[in-house]
């Protein structure tokens, strides 16, 4: 049951980060904050307060890396189609 709750928290954080990626006024610290909160909640629910501290650090790192991990998807879906290839 605790694992399921931790997975729900992580899934909600991923949805939150994805919604932050499409907003105009999003700053980098927003991603770190969402990741940190998700890490604390998931680690705390699953393993206790020590894991909550590890989750805090891991969530911040993942949150800061999220915009850079999105770059390949942004490039793939926003480039114009090639005019010489007709589908």
Legacy VTK file of the C-alpha trace (Angstrom):
# vtk DataFile Version 3.0
C-alpha trace
ASCII
DATASET POLYDATA
POINTS 87 float
0.000 0.000 0.000
2.843 2.360 0.798
4.486 1.625 -2.541
1.262 2.415 -4.373
0.965 5.723 -2.533
4.570 6.604 -3.401
3.941 5.761 -7.060
0.847 7.973 -7.090
2.899 10.852 -5.676
5.620 10.366 -8.296
3.055 10.152 -11.114
1.383 13.347 -9.899
4.771 15.077 -9.818
5.498 14.015 -13.399
2.142 15.367 -14.525
2.858 18.585 -12.647
6.249 18.958 -14.297
4.763 18.296 -17.720
2.181 21.003 -17.133
4.933 23.383 -16.043
6.781 22.755 -19.298
3.922 24.141 -21.381
3.363 27.299 -19.328
4.913 30.609 -20.296
6.059 32.020 -16.952
7.674 28.895 -15.537
11.056 29.306 -13.921
13.648 26.647 -13.177
13.066 26.759 -9.436
9.455 25.660 -9.992
10.722 22.316 -11.283
13.095 21.939 -8.347
10.290 22.706 -5.914
7.892 20.176 -7.453
10.637 17.543 -7.509
11.639 18.253 -3.921
8.088 18.046 -2.600
7.451 14.845 -4.526
10.721 13.348 -3.286
9.955 14.181 0.323
6.434 12.801 0.097
7.354 9.637 -1.803
10.402 8.881 0.331
8.590 9.682 3.553
5.559 7.580 2.698
7.562 4.599 1.518
10.614 4.372 3.807
10.479 7.058 6.503
12.154 10.336 7.345
15.668 9.363 6.250
14.442 8.465 2.804
12.516 11.738 2.757
15.840 13.583 2.980
17.296 11.488 0.161
14.088 12.055 -1.818
14.443 15.795 -1.278
17.890 15.829 -2.868
16.969 13.426 -5.665
13.761 15.344 -6.409
15.663 18.624 -6.706
18.153 17.098 -9.142
15.428 15.474 -11.239
13.394 18.684 -11.176
16.374 20.713 -12.388
17.071 18.174 -15.141
13.439 17.973 -16.342
13.553 20.895 -18.804
16.731 19.537 -20.377
15.254 16.049 -20.666
12.319 17.591 -22.544
14.513 19.064 -25.319
14.429 16.005 -27.654
10.619 15.903 -27.492
10.405 19.643 -28.098
12.656 19.371 -31.145
10.792 16.358 -32.538
7.337 17.867 -32.220
7.995 21.505 -33.111
10.198 21.269 -36.186
8.406 21.996 -39.443
7.979 19.058 -41.806
10.451 18.600 -44.609
9.026 20.001 -47.857
10.597 17.296 -50.044
8.903 14.476 -48.098
5.215 14.251 -48.849
3.254 11.985 -46.580
LINES 1 88
87 0 1 2 3 4 5 6 7 8 9 10 11 12 13 14 15 16 17 18 19 20 21 22 23 24 25 26 27 28 29 30 31 32 33 34 35 36 37 38 39 40 41 42 43 44 45 46 47 48 49 50 51 52 53 54 55 56 57 58 59 60 61 62 63 64 65 66 67 68 69 70 71 72 73 74 75 76 77 78 79 80 81 82 83 84 85 86
